């Protein structure tokens, strides 16, 4: 078994391996599809390397709606194959692949008519439940009366809502899950290096035999030898195809999804809420002691690296939610804002992004080079399997079939037993049982690695901020085990403080820099630079919100 830790020493070793070893598969892209492909290939016994020019999950895979779902609205588009596939993956993740990270969540579908709408929506939700097959990790849907909905969700307008149907999907911390898949791939031998940019492909005649990459920290250029290169670049696919001089079999249309974050007090409901809008759907999603509300689905053609919500995005979300909420939510209630980009396969000329399929496409435009685009976060494992199935044709040898359907992410093993033992763990560690639950739901059976940091320095058991549940030990762990290399990595992805804290984490950025500086070998200038990078990024993220606020934060 290989080491799953991602840290400065591991990164140095990874760069040396990239320069000296020959790989079966080189993967470009560290989003969920890329790391899922790395895990699929490594667990088949292939020698795998993955390079990512930013951080793991820095793009779309940390900016989703945090849902693992079949896609209820795709039933109306008759995309039963996609829904069935996604529901199967949802059941796997909740029950066995990542139960510490993927949790059931209930949603209310408010009804405006007593009979006809209830029959129509009920039939759709019955089909939704049936399409998941024989697995039953989540409860069946159920009908709620007008009287019941008044007590279950007091914030839903009684003058408009005549009951509801409650159904279940699942939610996930997308960045944490993507990281867990990456570390699972590393545990099975994949070489993973972040802040390494792919600059050009290496060719032997028409065949791609590797790539030239650059370590963005040192500027050093490395030639990586690989029998097949797999590009999982999401919204950067078109740009890289052009850069590499490759004519692909598809184009990618970018769709922006914006979200707002509200305190729990803003909406009174015991479950999430789903609303049908004129163009799509809007989710009101429980997120610990907060709500995430979104999303938009609009064409996007601006900066891929730092998509931000606009004033219009935030107004749209508020307006749609307020159609059914009382009291209405206000911009002043909003704690945070974030936006992400969906890489949709543009196979229909002139189609709006809401109409484009969420199915994925794999492509082999030249020998030794395979790419994938499209898809949903929920179906990342299937996407990884499909692209590696195509890639192994270039290896010219028999390769084992995919086993990831039966391969849990790190932290999943023993999780359910540890949940039952949370009281004992609290007594043993001296931490509150609520803190143990918080840690188990982030690290699963790797919780002992957090305990080791606390055992070495009791101060690491202190909360990073009174506002949130994160411990100082988790900040250390982000660098020693999870590959974080900046304040932004820690506050935006290893934790979700950047959108959970009332100030986005600005007040604790310097504290975080001080905690991680010794591990990363930073001097005072490097600390200051990392803090500035984060605060500048934070200001850009929250610009749309600032324009709407009627009060000064």
Secondary structure by P-SEA (a helix, b strand, c coil): cccccccaaaaaaaaaaaacccccbbbccccaaaaaaaaaaaaaccbbbbbbccccccccccccccccccccccccccaaaaaaaaaaaaaaaacccccccbbbbbbbbccccccaaaaaaaaaaaaaaaaccccccccccccccaaaaaaaccccccccccbbbbbbbcccaaaaaaaaaaaaaaaabbbbbccbbbcbbbbccccccbbbbbcccccbbbbbbbcbbbbccccaaaaaaaaacccccbbbbbbbbbbbbbccccccccbbbbbbcccbbbbbcccccbbbbbbbbccccccccbbbbcaaaaaaaaaaaacccccccccccccbbbbbbbbcccccccccccccccbbbbbbccccccccccccccaaaaaaaaaaaaaacccccccccccccccccccccaaaaaaaaaaaaaaaacccaaaaaaaaaccccaaaaaaaaaaacccccccccccccccaaaaaaaccccccccaaaaaccccccccccccccccaaaaaaaaacccccccaaaaaaaaaaaaaaaaaaaaaaaaaccccc
